[in-house]
């Protein structure tokens, strides 16, 4: 498993911009209310963080040093 992970804050505006840029399909829209990250798929590449118009996606180290 990757060392990094995307985290989406509760301030997500549900624009969906991040979903199509994820190369591993780790992002989806949760009932159209907010984007959701599948931690098992996310490698923390940062593409979603760069495209987010609201600037609310952050790439962080995985808890507990998981790999």
Secondary structure, 3 states (H helix, E strand, C coil): CCCEEEEECCCCCCCCCCHHHCCCCCEEEECCCEEEECCCCCCCCCHHHHHCCCCCEEEEECHHHCC
